[in-house]
C-alpha cells in the first residue's frame, strides 16, 4: 500500500513538473512571438516613417526649387526694371540738357536779333533828338513838333520795354567798357577823369553794350 502511494505521489510530482515546464515554454514562445510581432510592426512603422520623410523631403526640395526659380525670375525682373529706370533717367537728363541748351540758344538768338534791330534804329533816334534840339523858340506847341515828340517818346518807350536803355555819361567816371572818349575837356565843373560832354548817346541791352557813348572827358 505504501509503495502504491509513493508511486502515485511520484507520478503527480512528475506531471506537475511537466506542466510547469510546458507552461514556461509556451510563455517564452508567446513572448518571443510578441517580440517578433512588435519588431515587425516597428520595422513597418520605421519604413512608413522613412517613406513619409522621403516624400516630405522631396516635396520640400521641390518647393525650394520653385522659390529659388521665382527669386531668380524676380531678380532678373528687378534688374530689367532698374535698367529701364536708368535709361529713362538718362533720357530725361539728356532731354533736360537739350531743353536748357535750346532755350539758351533761343535767348541768345533773340538778344542778337534785338541788338541788331536796335543798331539799325539808333541812327533814326539820333536824328529825332537832333531835330528836336533845333526846334525854334515859339514853335514848341505846334502840331508838327508835338507829333515828332510823340513819335520819339513812343520809340523810347519801346526801347525801354525791350530792355534797351541809354548809358549814363555826363557826371560819371569814365568807363572804357561803356564810354568812348573822343575829346578832352577843360572845365572846373567836374574833376579829372569825369565825363563832361556827351556827343552821342550810348545804349545797352540788359548787360550788353549795343553802342558806346561818344564822350568828352575832363583832363
Residue frames as a rotation matrix with the C-alpha (Angstrom) as fourth column:
UNK 1
0.570 0.822 0.000 0.00
0.822 -0.570 0.000 0.00
0.000 0.000 -1.000 0.00
UNK 2
0.491 -0.474 -0.730 2.70
0.125 -0.792 0.598 2.42
-0.862 -0.385 -0.330 0.97
UNK 3
-0.571 -0.758 0.316 4.54
0.405 0.075 0.911 1.63
-0.714 0.648 0.264 -2.22
UNK 4
-0.113 0.625 0.772 1.46
0.986 -0.027 0.166 2.45
0.125 0.780 -0.613 -4.30
UNK 5
0.811 0.416 -0.411 1.05
0.508 -0.849 0.145 5.80
-0.289 -0.327 -0.900 -2.55
UNK 6
0.038 -0.892 -0.451 4.67
0.100 -0.446 0.889 6.57
-0.994 -0.079 0.072 -3.18
UNK 7
-0.618 -0.261 0.742 4.29
0.707 0.229 0.669 5.67
-0.345 0.938 0.042 -6.82
UNK 8
0.354 0.843 0.405 1.18
0.921 -0.389 0.004 7.88
0.161 0.372 -0.914 -7.16
UNK 9
0.697 -0.151 -0.701 2.92
0.270 -0.850 0.452 10.75
-0.664 -0.504 -0.552 -5.46
UNK 10
-0.383 -0.923 -0.023 5.87
0.249 -0.128 0.960 10.50
-0.889 0.362 0.279 -7.77
UNK 11
-0.388 0.312 0.867 3.56
0.922 0.119 0.369 10.46
0.012 0.943 -0.334 -10.84
UNK 12
0.711 0.695 -0.103 1.74
0.701 -0.712 0.035 13.57
-0.049 -0.097 -0.994 -9.59
UNK 13
0.371 -0.666 -0.648 5.03
0.094 -0.667 0.739 15.34
-0.924 -0.335 -0.185 -8.98
UNK 14
-0.616 -0.633 0.469 6.29
0.494 0.153 0.856 14.37
-0.614 0.759 0.219 -12.42
UNK 15
0.012 0.702 0.712 3.01
0.984 -0.134 0.115 15.54
0.177 0.699 -0.693 -14.09
UNK 16
0.811 0.296 -0.504 3.15
0.451 -0.866 0.216 18.83
-0.372 -0.402 -0.836 -12.20
UNK 17
-0.040 -0.928 -0.371 6.74
0.114 -0.373 0.921 19.39
-0.993 -0.005 0.120 -13.17
UNK 18
-0.589 -0.159 0.792 5.97
0.754 0.244 0.610 18.59
-0.290 0.957 -0.024 -16.80
UNK 19
0.454 0.837 0.307 3.01
0.882 -0.470 -0.023 21.04
0.124 0.281 -0.952 -16.84
UNK 20
0.637 -0.272 -0.721 5.19
0.220 -0.832 0.509 23.70
-0.739 -0.483 -0.470 -15.32
UNK 21
-0.464 -0.882 0.078 7.84
0.274 -0.059 0.960 23.20
-0.842 0.467 0.269 -17.94
UNK 22
-0.322 0.422 0.848 5.23
0.946 0.108 0.305 23.26
0.037 0.900 -0.434 -20.74
UNK 23
0.734 0.647 -0.205 3.73
0.666 -0.746 0.030 26.47
-0.133 -0.158 -0.978 -19.37
UNK 24
0.267 -0.726 -0.634 7.14
0.078 -0.640 0.765 28.07
-0.961 -0.254 -0.114 -19.16
UNK 25
-0.660 -0.531 0.531 7.92
0.527 0.177 0.831 27.03
-0.536 0.829 0.164 -22.74
UNK 26
0.058 0.779 0.624 4.58
0.983 -0.155 0.102 28.33
0.176 0.608 -0.775 -24.03
UNK 27
0.769 0.210 -0.604 5.08
0.426 -0.873 0.237 31.61
-0.478 -0.440 -0.761 -22.17
UNK 28
-0.179 -0.923 -0.341 8.54
0.086 -0.360 0.929 32.04
-0.980 0.137 0.144 -23.59
UNK 29
-0.592 0.008 0.806 7.24
0.780 0.256 0.571 31.22
-0.202 0.967 -0.158 -27.08
UNK 30
0.490 0.855 0.167 4.46
0.870 -0.491 -0.041 33.76
0.047 0.165 -0.985 -26.72
UNK 31
0.552 -0.364 -0.750 6.92
0.157 -0.838 0.523 36.39
-0.819 -0.406 -0.405 -25.55
UNK 32
-0.563 -0.808 0.172 9.16
0.282 0.007 0.959 35.64
-0.777 0.589 0.224 -28.49
UNK 33
-0.270 0.555 0.787 6.21
0.961 0.107 0.255 35.84
0.057 0.825 -0.562 -30.86
UNK 34
0.753 0.559 -0.348 5.12
0.607 -0.794 0.039 39.13
-0.255 -0.240 -0.937 -29.38
UNK 35
0.112 -0.812 -0.573 8.65
0.054 -0.571 0.819 40.45
-0.992 -0.123 -0.020 -29.71
UNK 36
-0.697 -0.365 0.617 8.75
0.578 0.221 0.785 39.37
-0.423 0.904 0.057 -33.33
UNK 37
0.199 0.863 0.465 5.37
0.970 -0.241 0.031 40.97
0.139 0.445 -0.885 -33.96
UNK 38
0.743 0.025 -0.669 6.50
0.306 -0.901 0.307 44.16
-0.595 -0.433 -0.677 -32.26
UNK 39
-0.304 -0.940 -0.153 9.71
0.148 -0.205 0.968 44.11
-0.941 0.272 0.201 -34.27
UNK 40
-0.512 0.192 0.837 7.79
0.854 0.220 0.472 43.60
-0.094 0.956 -0.277 -37.48
UNK 41
0.601 0.798 0.048 5.38
0.799 -0.602 0.007 46.43
0.034 0.034 -0.999 -36.65
UNK 42
0.473 -0.515 -0.715 8.25
0.148 -0.753 0.641 48.65
-0.868 -0.409 -0.280 -35.65
UNK 43
-0.603 -0.720 0.343 10.01
0.426 0.073 0.902 47.89
-0.674 0.690 0.263 -38.92
UNK 44
-0.129 0.647 0.751 6.85
0.975 -0.057 0.216 48.72
0.183 0.760 -0.623 -40.84
UNK 45
0.814 0.421 -0.401 6.38
0.519 -0.837 0.175 51.97
-0.261 -0.350 -0.899 -38.97
UNK 46
0.049 -0.889 -0.456 10.01
0.113 -0.449 0.887 52.84
-0.992 -0.095 0.079 -39.44
UNK 47
-0.637 -0.247 0.731 9.68
0.701 0.210 0.682 52.03
-0.322 0.946 0.039 -43.11
UNK 48
0.336 0.850 0.406 6.50
0.919 -0.390 0.054 54.11
0.204 0.355 -0.912 -43.35
UNK 49
0.728 -0.108 -0.677 8.11
0.274 -0.859 0.432 57.00
-0.629 -0.500 -0.596 -41.48
UNK 50
-0.376 -0.926 0.014 11.16
0.298 -0.106 0.948 56.71
-0.877 0.361 0.316 -43.75
UNK 51
-0.420 0.298 0.858 8.91
0.905 0.065 0.420 56.80
0.069 0.952 -0.297 -46.79
UNK 52
0.695 0.714 -0.087 6.96
0.719 -0.686 0.112 59.76
0.020 -0.141 -0.990 -45.34
UNK 53
0.364 -0.653 -0.664 10.20
0.167 -0.656 0.736 61.57
-0.916 -0.379 -0.130 -44.55
UNK 54
-0.626 -0.612 0.483 11.42
0.551 0.092 0.830 60.89
-0.553 0.785 0.279 -48.09
UNK 55
0.021 0.737 0.675 8.14
0.962 -0.200 0.188 62.23
0.274 0.646 -0.713 -49.51
UNK 56
0.830 0.275 -0.486 8.29
0.457 -0.834 0.308 65.32
-0.320 -0.478 -0.818 -47.27
UNK 57
-0.032 -0.937 -0.348 11.91
0.228 -0.346 0.910 65.92
-0.973 -0.050 0.225 -48.18
UNK 58
-0.617 -0.132 0.776 11.16
0.770 0.101 0.630 65.61
-0.162 0.986 0.040 -51.91
UNK 59
0.426 0.857 0.289 8.18
0.869 -0.477 0.134 67.96
0.252 0.194 -0.948 -51.54
UNK 60
0.681 -0.249 -0.689 10.29
0.288 -0.773 0.565 70.44
-0.673 -0.583 -0.454 -49.59
UNK 61
-0.418 -0.901 0.112 13.07
0.418 -0.082 0.905 70.24
-0.806 0.425 0.411 -52.19
UNK 62
-0.292 0.415 0.861 10.53
0.937 -0.054 0.344 70.89
0.189 0.908 -0.373 -54.94
UNK 63
0.782 0.590 -0.202 9.20
0.623 -0.751 0.217 73.90
-0.023 -0.295 -0.955 -53.03
UNK 64
0.274 -0.776 -0.569 12.72
0.239 -0.518 0.821 75.21
-0.932 -0.361 0.043 -52.52
UNK 65
-0.608 -0.496 0.620 13.44
0.687 0.064 0.724 74.86
-0.399 0.866 0.302 -56.24
UNK 66
0.181 0.772 0.609 10.25
0.916 -0.357 0.181 76.73
0.357 0.525 -0.772 -57.08
UNK 67
0.821 0.103 -0.561 11.10
0.408 -0.794 0.451 79.50
-0.399 -0.599 -0.694 -54.61
UNK 68
-0.150 -0.964 -0.221 14.64
0.297 -0.257 0.920 79.78
-0.943 0.073 0.325 -55.98
UNK 69
-0.492 0.030 0.870 13.27
0.870 0.054 0.490 79.84
-0.032 0.998 -0.053 -59.53
UNK 70
0.614 0.769 0.180 10.80
0.755 -0.638 0.152 82.58
0.231 0.043 -0.972 -58.61
UNK 71
0.606 -0.452 -0.654 13.54
0.260 -0.665 0.700 84.54
-0.752 -0.594 -0.286 -56.86
UNK 72
-0.488 -0.813 0.317 15.77
0.556 -0.010 0.831 84.21
-0.673 0.582 0.457 -59.92
UNK 73
-0.137 0.534 0.835 12.95
0.928 -0.227 0.297 85.48
0.348 0.815 -0.464 -62.15
UNK 74
0.828 0.473 -0.301 12.25
0.558 -0.750 0.354 88.31
-0.059 -0.461 -0.885 -59.70
UNK 75
0.150 -0.864 -0.481 15.94
0.339 -0.412 0.846 89.27
-0.929 -0.291 0.231 -59.60
UNK 76
-0.648 -0.370 0.666 16.08
0.727 -0.040 0.685 89.36
-0.227 0.928 0.295 -63.41
UNK 77
0.266 0.840 0.473 12.85
0.866 -0.424 0.266 91.34
0.423 0.339 -0.840 -63.49
UNK 78
0.769 -0.030 -0.638 14.20
0.421 -0.727 0.542 93.80
-0.481 -0.685 -0.547 -60.90
UNK 79
-0.320 -0.946 -0.058 17.43
0.469 -0.211 0.857 94.14
-0.823 0.247 0.512 -62.89
UNK 80
-0.458 0.220 0.861 15.42
0.863 -0.120 0.490 94.85
0.211 0.968 -0.135 -66.06
UNK 81
0.666 0.746 -0.027 13.27
0.716 -0.628 0.303 97.39
0.209 -0.221 -0.953 -64.21
UNK 82
0.447 -0.588 -0.674 16.37
0.336 -0.588 0.736 99.12
-0.829 -0.556 -0.065 -62.80
UNK 83
-0.584 -0.682 0.440 17.92
0.640 -0.054 0.766 99.15
-0.499 0.729 0.468 -66.28
UNK 84
-0.069 0.659 0.749 14.78
0.881 -0.312 0.356 100.70
0.469 0.684 -0.559 -67.77
UNK 85
0.821 0.345 -0.455 14.57
0.546 -0.709 0.447 103.26
-0.168 -0.615 -0.770 -64.95
UNK 86
-0.011 -0.916 -0.400 18.23
0.403 -0.370 0.837 104.15
-0.915 -0.152 0.374 -65.52
UNK 87
-0.611 -0.159 0.775 17.59
0.791 -0.086 0.606 104.56
-0.030 0.983 0.179 -69.25
UNK 88
0.423 0.847 0.323 14.57
0.802 -0.516 0.302 106.78
0.422 0.131 -0.897 -68.56
UNK 89
0.672 -0.225 -0.706 16.61
0.437 -0.649 0.623 108.91
-0.598 -0.727 -0.337 -66.13
UNK 90
-0.440 -0.897 0.043 19.40
0.515 -0.212 0.830 109.30
-0.736 0.387 0.556 -68.69
UNK 91
-0.404 0.367 0.838 16.93
0.854 -0.177 0.489 110.22
0.328 0.913 -0.241 -71.42
UNK 92
0.713 0.683 -0.158 15.21
0.686 -0.635 0.354 112.71
0.142 -0.361 -0.922 -69.12
UNK 93
0.307 -0.692 -0.654 18.58
0.377 -0.542 0.751 114.24
-0.874 -0.477 0.095 -68.21
UNK 94
-0.674 -0.549 0.494 19.55
0.643 -0.106 0.759 114.43
-0.364 0.829 0.424 -71.88
UNK 95
0.024 0.775 0.632 16.19
0.872 -0.326 0.366 115.98
0.489 0.542 -0.683 -72.74
UNK 96
0.774 0.233 -0.589 16.54
0.558 -0.691 0.460 118.49
-0.300 -0.684 -0.665 -69.88
UNK 97
-0.188 -0.919 -0.347 20.03
0.383 -0.394 0.836 119.43
-0.904 0.025 0.426 -71.08
UNK 98
-0.617 0.036 0.786 18.70
0.783 -0.067 0.618 119.72
0.075 0.997 0.013 -74.65
UNK 99
0.468 0.872 0.144 15.83
0.826 -0.489 0.280 121.91
0.315 -0.012 -0.949 -73.45
UNK 100
0.583 -0.314 -0.749 18.18
0.394 -0.698 0.598 124.18
-0.711 -0.644 -0.283 -71.47
UNK 101
-0.530 -0.840 0.117 20.60
0.472 -0.178 0.863 124.37
-0.705 0.512 0.491 -74.37
UNK 102
-0.336 0.502 0.797 17.77
0.892 -0.102 0.440 125.14
0.302 0.859 -0.414 -76.79
UNK 103
0.732 0.631 -0.257 16.34
0.681 -0.670 0.295 127.81
0.014 -0.391 -0.920 -74.50
UNK 104
0.199 -0.755 -0.624 19.80
0.334 -0.547 0.768 129.33
-0.921 -0.362 0.143 -74.11
UNK 105
-0.712 -0.455 0.535 20.31
0.622 -0.056 0.781 129.32
-0.325 0.889 0.323 -77.89
UNK 106
0.098 0.840 0.533 16.86
0.906 -0.296 0.301 130.84
0.411 0.454 -0.791 -78.44
UNK 107
0.757 0.148 -0.636 17.59
0.507 -0.746 0.431 133.52
-0.411 -0.649 -0.640 -75.84
UNK 108
-0.244 -0.934 -0.262 20.96
0.366 -0.338 0.867 134.21
-0.898 0.115 0.424 -77.42
UNK 109
-0.610 0.086 0.787 19.39
0.787 -0.048 0.615 134.47
0.090 0.995 -0.039 -80.89
UNK 110
0.512 0.858 0.048 16.68
0.830 -0.508 0.232 136.74
0.223 -0.079 -0.972 -79.51
UNK 111
0.505 -0.395 -0.767 19.26
0.360 -0.712 0.603 139.01
-0.784 -0.581 -0.218 -77.91
UNK 112
-0.620 -0.752 0.224 21.30
0.488 -0.145 0.861 139.11
-0.615 0.643 0.457 -81.11
UNK 113
-0.253 0.621 0.742 18.12
0.906 -0.117 0.407 139.97
0.340 0.775 -0.532 -83.04
UNK 114
0.736 0.537 -0.412 17.16
0.663 -0.695 0.279 142.75
-0.137 -0.479 -0.867 -80.60
UNK 115
0.113 -0.789 -0.604 20.65
0.279 -0.558 0.782 144.24
-0.954 -0.257 0.157 -80.71
UNK 116
-0.680 -0.371 0.632 20.75
0.673 0.026 0.739 144.02
-0.291 0.928 0.233 -84.49
UNK 117
0.170 0.834 0.525 17.40
0.886 -0.363 0.288 145.81
0.431 0.416 -0.801 -84.86
UNK 118
0.724 0.084 -0.684 18.36
0.521 -0.718 0.463 148.40
-0.452 -0.691 -0.564 -82.22
UNK 119
-0.321 -0.930 -0.179 21.60
0.471 -0.320 0.822 149.19
-0.822 0.180 0.541 -84.04
UNK 120
-0.611 0.147 0.778 19.59
0.763 -0.153 0.628 149.96
0.212 0.977 -0.019 -87.19
UNK 121
0.449 0.882 0.144 17.03
0.769 -0.463 0.440 152.11
0.455 -0.087 -0.886 -85.33
UNK 122
0.193 -0.412 -0.890 19.53
0.809 -0.447 0.382 154.10
-0.556 -0.794 0.247 -83.23
UNK 123
-0.841 -0.502 0.200 20.50
0.527 -0.679 0.511 156.45
-0.121 0.535 0.836 -86.10
UNK 124
-0.195 0.858 0.475 16.79
0.499 -0.330 0.801 157.29
0.844 0.393 -0.364 -86.50
UNK 125
0.599 0.352 -0.719 16.59
0.798 -0.192 0.571 158.04
0.063 -0.916 -0.396 -82.77
UNK 126
-0.357 -0.814 -0.457 19.70
0.765 -0.536 0.357 160.23
-0.536 -0.222 0.814 -83.09
UNK 127
-0.792 0.087 0.605 18.05
0.438 -0.610 0.660 162.19
0.426 0.787 0.445 -85.91
UNK 128
0.336 0.941 -0.028 14.91
0.631 -0.203 0.749 162.68
0.699 -0.270 -0.662 -83.87
UNK 129
0.412 -0.234 -0.881 16.96
0.832 -0.298 0.468 164.05
-0.372 -0.925 0.072 -81.00
UNK 130
-0.719 -0.694 -0.020 18.92
0.611 -0.645 0.459 166.38
-0.331 0.318 0.888 -83.27
UNK 131
-0.483 0.612 0.626 15.70
0.467 -0.425 0.775 167.56
0.741 0.667 -0.081 -84.88
UNK 132
0.549 0.721 -0.422 14.08
0.733 -0.173 0.658 168.24
0.402 -0.671 -0.623 -81.51
UNK 133
0.005 -0.639 -0.770 17.12
0.823 -0.434 0.366 170.23
-0.568 -0.635 0.524 -80.41
UNK 134
-0.887 -0.406 0.221 16.79
0.451 -0.653 0.608 172.51
-0.103 0.639 0.762 -83.46
UNK 135
0.075 0.975 0.210 13.16
0.956 -0.130 0.262 173.49
0.283 0.182 -0.942 -82.91
UNK 136
-0.589 -0.282 0.757 12.92
0.207 -0.958 -0.196 177.31
0.781 0.042 0.623 -82.97
UNK 137
-0.874 0.293 -0.388 11.59
0.348 -0.179 -0.920 179.03
-0.339 -0.939 0.055 -79.92
UNK 138
-0.484 0.794 -0.368 7.88
-0.695 -0.604 -0.389 179.62
-0.531 0.067 0.844 -80.17
UNK 139
-0.140 0.425 -0.895 7.26
-0.833 0.438 0.338 176.52
0.535 0.793 0.293 -82.26
UNK 140
-0.917 -0.327 0.231 7.25
-0.400 0.737 -0.545 174.07
0.008 -0.592 -0.806 -79.33
UNK 141
-0.455 0.818 0.352 3.45
-0.181 0.302 -0.936 173.75
-0.872 -0.490 0.010 -79.26
UNK 142
-0.189 0.395 -0.899 2.85
-0.976 -0.178 0.127 173.33
-0.109 0.901 0.419 -82.97
UNK 143
0.768 0.576 0.280 1.20
-0.535 0.817 -0.215 170.10
-0.353 0.015 0.935 -84.18
UNK 144
0.648 -0.582 -0.491 4.32
-0.264 0.433 -0.862 169.14
0.714 0.688 0.127 -86.15
UNK 145
-0.381 -0.843 0.380 6.61
-0.658 -0.042 -0.752 169.45
0.649 -0.537 -0.538 -83.16
UNK 146
-0.034 0.440 0.897 4.16
-0.924 0.328 -0.196 167.68
-0.380 -0.836 0.395 -80.89
UNK 147
0.900 0.358 -0.248 3.90
-0.434 0.788 -0.437 164.85
0.039 0.501 0.865 -83.43
UNK 148
0.219 -0.909 -0.354 7.68
-0.299 0.282 -0.912 164.47
0.929 0.305 -0.210 -83.56
UNK 149
-0.488 -0.376 0.788 7.88
-0.836 -0.059 -0.546 164.47
0.252 -0.925 -0.285 -79.77
UNK 150
0.426 0.741 0.520 5.15
-0.818 0.560 -0.128 161.83
-0.386 -0.370 0.845 -79.59
UNK 151
0.845 -0.162 -0.510 6.92
-0.231 0.750 -0.620 159.56
0.483 0.642 0.596 -82.08
UNK 152
-0.190 -0.977 0.093 10.21
-0.452 0.003 -0.892 159.98
0.871 -0.212 -0.442 -80.23
UNK 153
-0.268 0.169 0.948 8.52
-0.956 0.073 -0.283 159.16
-0.118 -0.983 0.142 -76.93
UNK 154
0.796 0.603 0.058 6.99
-0.582 0.788 -0.204 156.01
-0.169 0.128 0.977 -78.45
UNK 155
0.476 -0.710 -0.519 10.41
-0.218 0.477 -0.852 154.91
0.852 0.518 0.072 -79.70
UNK 156
-0.500 -0.726 0.472 11.99
-0.613 -0.089 -0.785 155.36
0.612 -0.682 -0.400 -76.28
UNK 157
0.116 0.631 0.768 9.08
-0.941 0.318 -0.119 153.57
-0.319 -0.708 0.630 -74.57
UNK 158
0.908 0.185 -0.376 9.51
-0.342 0.844 -0.412 150.63
0.242 0.503 0.830 -76.95
UNK 159
0.003 -0.985 -0.175 13.25
-0.308 0.166 -0.937 150.60
0.951 0.057 -0.303 -76.22
UNK 160
-0.455 -0.155 0.877 12.56
-0.877 -0.094 -0.471 150.55
0.156 -0.983 -0.093 -72.51
UNK 161
0.557 0.745 0.368 10.09
-0.771 0.628 -0.104 147.66
-0.309 -0.226 0.924 -72.87
UNK 162
0.806 -0.320 -0.498 12.68
-0.124 0.731 -0.670 145.68
0.579 0.602 0.550 -74.81
UNK 163
0.774 -0.543 -0.325 15.28
0.536 0.289 0.794 146.30
-0.337 -0.789 0.514 -72.11
UNK 164
-0.021 -0.765 0.644 17.25
0.877 -0.324 -0.356 148.84
0.481 0.557 0.677 -74.14
UNK 165
0.807 0.263 -0.529 18.37
0.536 -0.702 0.469 151.78
-0.248 -0.662 -0.707 -72.02
UNK 166
0.698 -0.584 0.415 20.67
-0.119 -0.666 -0.737 154.80
0.706 0.465 -0.534 -72.56
UNK 167
0.123 -0.762 -0.636 24.09
0.895 0.362 -0.262 154.69
0.430 -0.537 0.726 -70.93
UNK 168
0.937 0.139 -0.320 24.60
0.294 -0.808 0.511 157.32
-0.188 -0.573 -0.798 -68.26
UNK 169
0.275 -0.864 0.422 27.51
0.820 -0.019 -0.572 159.54
0.502 0.504 0.703 -69.25
UNK 170
-0.024 -0.318 0.948 27.67
-0.067 -0.945 -0.319 163.16
0.997 -0.071 0.001 -68.07
UNK 171
0.321 0.039 0.946 28.92
-0.884 -0.347 0.314 163.41
0.340 -0.937 -0.077 -64.50
UNK 172
0.985 0.034 0.172 30.00
-0.093 0.934 0.345 159.74
-0.149 -0.356 0.923 -64.44
UNK 173
0.115 -0.989 0.093 33.54
-0.499 0.023 0.866 158.50
-0.859 -0.146 -0.491 -64.09
UNK 174
0.131 -0.117 -0.984 34.97
-0.985 0.093 -0.142 157.49
0.108 0.989 -0.103 -67.43
UNK 175
0.136 -0.016 0.991 34.49
-0.314 0.948 0.058 153.78
-0.940 -0.319 0.124 -68.05
UNK 176
-0.611 -0.461 -0.643 36.14
-0.720 -0.011 0.693 152.35
-0.327 0.887 -0.326 -71.18
UNK 177
-0.873 0.337 0.354 33.64
0.377 0.925 0.049 149.49
-0.310 0.176 -0.934 -71.16
UNK 178
0.120 0.991 -0.053 30.78
0.813 -0.128 -0.568 151.99
-0.569 0.025 -0.822 -71.61
UNK 179
0.752 0.135 -0.646 32.32
-0.050 -0.964 -0.260 155.21
-0.658 0.228 -0.718 -72.93
UNK 180
0.290 -0.660 0.693 34.35
0.957 0.208 -0.202 156.08
-0.011 0.722 0.692 -75.96
UNK 181
0.384 -0.211 -0.899 36.44
0.299 -0.892 0.338 159.20
-0.874 -0.399 -0.279 -75.23
UNK 182
0.458 -0.165 0.873 36.91
0.883 -0.030 -0.469 161.25
0.103 0.986 0.132 -78.39
UNK 183
0.177 -0.416 0.892 37.98
0.090 -0.896 -0.435 164.60
0.980 0.158 -0.121 -76.89
UNK 184
-0.385 -0.320 -0.866 39.44
0.909 0.032 -0.417 166.06
0.161 -0.947 0.278 -73.71
UNK 185
0.434 0.663 0.611 37.59
0.430 -0.748 0.506 168.85
0.792 0.043 -0.609 -71.99
UNK 186
-0.781 -0.605 -0.155 38.83
0.465 -0.398 -0.791 171.62
0.417 -0.689 0.592 -69.72
UNK 187
0.154 0.863 0.480 36.25
-0.083 -0.473 0.877 172.60
0.985 -0.175 -0.001 -67.13
UNK 188
-0.806 -0.396 0.440 36.06
-0.425 -0.130 -0.896 173.42
0.412 -0.909 -0.063 -63.46
UNK 189
0.137 0.964 0.227 32.63
-0.940 0.055 0.335 171.85
0.311 -0.259 0.914 -63.13
UNK 190
0.975 0.182 -0.126 33.96
-0.151 0.963 0.225 168.27
0.162 -0.201 0.966 -62.98
UNK 191
0.385 -0.871 0.304 37.10
-0.496 0.082 0.864 166.64
-0.778 -0.484 -0.400 -61.71
UNK 192
-0.333 -0.616 -0.714 39.66
-0.942 0.178 0.285 164.95
-0.049 0.767 -0.640 -63.90
UNK 193
-0.996 -0.093 -0.012 38.53
-0.093 0.983 0.157 161.68
-0.003 0.157 -0.988 -65.42
UNK 194
-0.332 0.943 0.023 34.85
0.270 0.118 -0.956 162.62
-0.904 -0.311 -0.294 -65.31
UNK 195
-0.486 0.266 0.832 32.68
0.871 0.064 0.488 162.70
0.076 0.962 -0.263 -68.44
UNK 196
-0.605 0.202 -0.770 31.74
0.167 -0.914 -0.371 166.34
-0.779 -0.353 0.519 -69.10
UNK 197
-0.263 0.522 -0.812 30.18
-0.886 -0.464 -0.011 166.09
-0.382 0.716 0.584 -72.58
UNK 198
-0.199 0.278 0.940 28.11
0.251 0.941 -0.225 163.55
-0.947 0.191 -0.257 -74.44
UNK 199
-0.644 -0.149 -0.750 28.49
-0.608 -0.494 0.621 163.78
-0.463 0.856 0.228 -78.21
UNK 200
-0.247 0.616 -0.748 26.43
-0.651 0.467 0.599 160.69
0.718 0.635 0.286 -78.98
UNK 201
0.268 0.441 0.856 24.29
-0.945 0.294 0.145 158.60
-0.188 -0.848 0.496 -76.68
UNK 202
-0.786 -0.457 -0.416 25.29
-0.498 0.867 -0.012 155.05
0.366 0.198 -0.909 -75.98
UNK 203
0.301 0.942 0.152 22.81
-0.920 0.245 0.306 152.25
0.251 -0.232 0.940 -75.37
UNK 204
-0.832 -0.492 0.257 22.79
-0.550 0.795 -0.257 148.91
-0.078 -0.355 -0.932 -73.58
UNK 205
0.207 0.850 -0.484 20.63
-0.616 0.497 0.611 145.83
0.760 0.172 0.627 -73.93
UNK 206
0.938 0.121 -0.323 20.45
0.192 0.596 0.780 144.33
0.287 -0.794 0.536 -70.46
UNK 207
0.636 -0.756 -0.151 24.15
0.070 -0.138 0.988 143.85
-0.768 -0.639 -0.034 -69.57
UNK 208
-0.042 -0.639 0.768 25.44
0.899 0.312 0.308 144.07
-0.436 0.704 0.561 -73.13
UNK 209
-0.240 -0.131 -0.962 26.59
-0.084 -0.984 0.155 147.26
-0.967 0.118 0.225 -74.83
UNK 210
0.584 0.474 0.660 24.88
0.661 0.194 -0.725 147.99
-0.471 0.859 -0.200 -78.15
UNK 211
0.399 -0.471 0.786 26.75
0.532 -0.579 -0.617 151.20
0.747 0.665 0.019 -78.76
UNK 212
-0.246 -0.576 -0.780 29.34
0.965 -0.218 -0.143 153.00
-0.088 -0.788 0.609 -76.63
UNK 213
0.824 0.460 -0.330 28.75
0.466 -0.882 -0.067 156.63
-0.322 -0.099 -0.941 -75.68
UNK 214
0.018 -0.787 0.616 30.92
0.795 -0.363 -0.487 159.13
0.607 0.499 0.619 -77.51
UNK 215
0.837 0.314 -0.448 32.07
0.547 -0.515 0.660 161.49
-0.023 -0.797 -0.603 -74.78
UNK 216
0.205 -0.774 0.599 34.41
-0.081 -0.624 -0.777 164.28
0.975 0.111 -0.191 -73.80
UNK 217
0.581 -0.094 -0.808 36.39
0.748 0.454 0.484 163.63
0.322 -0.886 0.335 -70.62
UNK 218
0.936 -0.284 0.209 37.93
-0.342 -0.874 0.345 166.20
0.084 -0.394 -0.915 -68.26
UNK 219
0.269 -0.930 -0.252 41.72
-0.220 0.195 -0.956 166.21
0.938 0.312 -0.152 -68.40
